[in-house]
Amino acid sequence: MYTVTGELCHDNANAVVTAGLSAIAAGQSEFDLSALTKIDSSAVAVMIAWQRQAIERGLPLSFQGLPASLLSILALYGLSEQFQLYPSERH
């Protein structure tokens, strides 16, 4: 499982997407987002890029531990069904 930590915002989205794409290229298909401390809507674009890469490689990508704020953004954009999501246990 690949764990994403810290912030996932506009300022670091390119670095985070690149690291995730490397993880997918190495065969990772489960992403743990429970350690994210701050997100903005850039997180959605990052997740879409990761999903595209996984589809190209034939990997079933899943996201674990999604923070409530990210779930809200995905719902706002109508993308909740686009991803295999497992919300965080935290409230």
Secondary structure, DSSP 8 states (H G I E B T S, - for coil): -EEEEEEESTTTHHHHHHHHHHHHHTT--EEEEEEEEEE-THHHHHHHHHHHHHHHHT---EEEEE-HHHHHHHHHTT-GGGSEEEE-S--
